[in-house]
């Protein structure tokens, strides 16, 4: 689940996603993940408690592509959202669009909005929705975040967008043949910076920090990373474009969470 942690200014809604075990660390803001699609197209829940006001249910596809009845499953999800008091559902579905999840999203949208609740969907499912909010990932290795969001707003309207604010920590070889790097953990990034002492720079287009270094094998690496300043800059960029919803994953930002909250807009 997600709970709003924004400062309540300028209509900006910032939500934090966390597991049951992580919730107590999130500055007293309970937020629980634990809903997913099980075998045969059924809803599975590992969340025992009722939602608090403003919380949103996060639903993972768990690799489910059917079989099953998507309309019946949508009804079950909507009933669960209503019973627990969620204000909406985030469909955190990965991969390319498929027929089973497309039908599920369509049925969920109808059921949720008829009950005054919201639905958030990945961008690949935007063409099959009419009202749902569309999740736009912030992580980029090239181009600009502002340009990416402006392009999406031109297609769907800024009011229908929500920023999926992802923390980047990746290492790329130079030259790099793809836009995908090698993920770094926090300790790995810290060890690289302590060992090589590289000069760090801020990329305004990417809203992220970067540096280069040469390892013992003589290979040059390019590292892209976020801290509380760059994460706040991503949220501000979305806000300036009229995007009023942003989502953060607590597991990605636990070490910078207090400082990030202080830097949030308003």
C-alpha positions in Angstrom: 0.0 0.0 0.0 0.9 3.6 -0.3 0.3 6.5 2.1 0.4 10.2 1.4 3.4 11.9 2.9 3.2 15.2 1.2 3.2 18.5 3.0 -0.3 19.2 1.6 0.7 22.3 -0.5 -0.2 23.2 -4.1 -2.2 20.1 -4.5 0.9 17.9 -4.6 0.4 14.3 -3.4 3.5 12.3 -2.6 3.0 8.7 -1.7 5.4 6.2 0.0 5.3 2.5 -0.6 6.7 0.2 2.0 6.3 -3.4 3.3 4.7 -4.2 6.7 8.2 -4.6 8.2 9.4 -1.3 6.8 6.4 0.7 7.8 7.5 1.5 11.3 10.7 3.1 10.0 8.8 5.4 7.7 8.5 8.2 10.2 5.3 6.8 11.7 3.6 6.7 8.3 2.3 3.1 7.9 2.4 1.9 4.3 2.1 -1.7 3.3 2.8 -3.7 0.2 1.4 -7.2 -0.1 -1.2 -7.7 -2.8 -0.5 -9.7 -5.9 -2.1 -11.9 -8.5 -1.9 -15.6 -7.7 -2.2 -18.8 -9.8 -5.4 -19.0 -11.8 -6.0 -15.3 -11.7 -6.9 -14.8 -8.1 -6.1 -12.0 -5.6 -3.7 -12.9 -2.8 -3.2 -10.6 0.2 -0.5 -10.6 2.9 -1.8 -7.5 4.5 -3.9 -8.3 7.6 -4.9 -4.8 8.6 -7.4 -2.2 7.4 -6.2 0.8 5.4 -5.8 4.2 7.0 -7.3 7.3 5.4 -5.6 8.2 2.1 -3.8 4.8 1.6 -3.7 3.2 -1.8 -3.6 -0.5 -2.5 -0.5 -1.7 -4.6 -1.2 -4.7 -6.7 1.7 -6.7 -8.3 1.1 -9.0 -11.3 3.6 -11.6 -9.9 4.1 -12.8 -13.5 0.4 -13.7 -13.9 -0.9 -13.7 -17.4 -4.0 -15.9 -16.8 -5.8 -18.2 -17.1 -8.8 -16.9 -15.3 -11.7 -14.6 -15.6 -10.3 -11.0 -15.6 -13.8 -9.5 -14.9 -14.4 -11.7 -11.9 -10.9 -10.9 -10.6 -11.4 -7.2 -11.1 -14.6 -7.4 -9.1 -12.7 -9.2 -6.3 -10.0 -6.5 -6.3 -12.6 -3.7 -6.2 -14.5 -5.3 -3.4 -11.2 -5.7 -1.4 -10.3 -2.0 -2.0 -13.8 -0.9 -0.9 -13.8 -3.3 2.1 -10.4 -2.1 3.4 -11.1 1.5 2.7 -8.4 2.2 0.1 -8.7 5.4 -1.9 -7.4 3.7 -5.0 -5.3 0.9 -6.6 -1.9 1.0 -8.2 -1.5 -1.7 -10.9 2.2 -2.3 -10.7 2.3 -4.6 -13.8 5.6 -5.2 -15.5 6.5 -6.2 -19.0 4.7 -5.8 -22.3 1.0 -5.3 -22.5 -1.0 -8.6 -22.6 -4.6 -9.5 -23.2 -5.4 -10.8 -19.7 -4.0 -7.8 -17.8 -5.5 -5.4 -20.3 -9.0 -6.8 -19.7 -8.3 -6.8 -16.0 -7.3 -3.1 -16.0 -10.3 -2.2 -18.1 -12.7 -3.9 -15.7 -10.9 -2.5 -12.6 -11.1 1.1 -14.0 -14.9 0.8 -14.5 -15.4 -0.7 -11.0 -13.1 1.6 -9.1 -14.2 4.9 -10.7 -17.9 4.1 -10.2 -17.1 3.9 -6.5 -15.1 7.1 -6.4 -11.7 5.4 -6.3 -8.6 5.9 -8.5 -6.6 3.6 -10.6 -2.9 4.1 -11.5 -1.5 2.1 -14.4 1.9 1.7 -16.2 2.4 3.7 -19.3 2.1 0.7 -21.6 -1.5 0.3 -20.5 -2.4 4.0 -21.0 -4.0 3.5 -24.5 -6.6 1.1 -23.1 -7.8 3.4 -20.3 -9.9 6.5 -20.3 -9.7 7.9 -16.7 -6.8 6.1 -15.0 -3.6 7.9 -13.9 -0.5 6.9 -15.8 2.8 6.1 -14.1 5.8 7.7 -15.7 9.2 6.4 -14.4 11.8 9.0 -13.6 14.9 6.8 -14.2 16.7 7.8 -17.4 20.2 7.3 -18.8 19.9 9.8 -21.5 17.7 12.7 -22.7 16.0 14.8 -20.1 13.3 14.1 -17.4 11.5 17.3 -18.2 11.4 16.4 -21.9 10.2 12.9 -21.1 7.4 14.2 -18.9 6.4 16.9 -21.4 6.1 14.3 -24.1 3.8 12.2 -21.9 1.8 15.2 -21.0 1.3 16.0 -24.6 -0.2 12.5 -25.2 -2.3 12.1 -22.0 -2.5 15.4 -20.3 -0.5 16.4 -17.2 -3.5 15.9 -15.0 -3.5 12.2 -15.8 0.2 11.6 -15.0 1.9 10.4 -11.9 5.7 10.3 -11.4 7.2 7.0 -10.4 10.2 8.5 -8.7 12.9 5.9 -8.9 16.3 6.1 -7.3 19.1 5.5 -9.8 22.4 3.9 -8.8 24.0 2.4 -12.0 27.5 1.9 -13.5 28.1 1.9 -17.2 31.2 1.0 -19.3 32.5 3.7 -21.6 31.6 3.7 -24.4 28.2 2.2 -23.5 26.3 0.3 -26.1 22.9 0.4 -24.3 21.0 2.6 -21.9 21.1 -0.1 -19.2 23.8 -0.1 -16.7 24.9 -2.4 -13.9 22.8 -1.7 -10.7 24.8 -0.7 -7.7 23.9 -1.2 -4.1 24.4 1.7 -1.6 27.5 0.1 -0.1 28.9 -0.6 -3.5 28.5 3.0 -4.6 30.0 4.2 -1.3 33.1 1.9 -1.7 33.7 3.2 -5.3 33.5 6.8 -4.2 35.8 6.2 -1.2 38.3 4.2 -3.2 38.6 6.4 -6.3 37.6 9.8 -4.9 36.0 11.0 -8.2 34.7 14.5 -8.8 30.9 14.4 -8.9 28.7 16.6 -11.1 25.0 17.2 -11.4 23.1 16.6 -14.6 20.2 19.0 -14.8 18.5 17.2 -17.7 18.6 13.8 -15.9 18.1 15.3 -12.4 20.9 13.0 -11.2 24.5 13.1 -10.2 27.3 11.4 -12.1 31.1 10.7 -12.2 33.6 8.7 -14.1 36.6 6.7 -12.8 39.2 4.3 -14.2 39.4 0.9 -12.5 42.4 -1.3 -12.0 41.9 -3.0 -15.3 42.2 0.4 -17.0 38.6 0.5 -17.9 36.6 3.8 -17.6 33.2 3.6 -15.9 30.4 6.1 -15.8 28.3 6.1 -12.7 24.8 7.7 -12.4 23.3 8.1 -8.9 20.7 9.9 -6.8 20.6 11.4 -3.3 17.9 13.4 -1.5 18.7 16.6 -3.5 18.3 14.9 -6.9 15.2 13.0 -5.8 13.6 16.2 -4.6 14.6 17.8 -7.9 12.7 15.1 -9.9 9.6 15.7 -7.8 9.9 19.4 -8.3 10.3 19.0 -12.1 7.0 17.0 -12.2 5.2 19.6 -10.1 6.3 22.5 -12.3 4.7 20.7 -15.2 1.4 20.3 -13.4 1.9 16.6 -12.4 0.4 16.4 -8.9 1.1 12.8 -7.9 4.5 11.2 -7.1 5.4 7.8 -5.8 8.5 6.7 -3.9 9.6 3.2 -2.8 10.8 3.2 0.9 13.3 0.4 0.3 15.1 2.6 -2.2 15.2 5.8 -0.1 15.4 4.5 3.5 18.9 6.0 4.1 17.9 9.5 2.7 14.2 9.5 3.8 14.4 12.1 6.6 16.4 14.6 4.5 14.2 14.0 1.4 11.0 14.8 3.3 12.6 18.1 4.4 13.4 18.9 0.8 10.0 18.1 -0.7 8.1 21.0 -2.3 6.6 23.4 0.1 
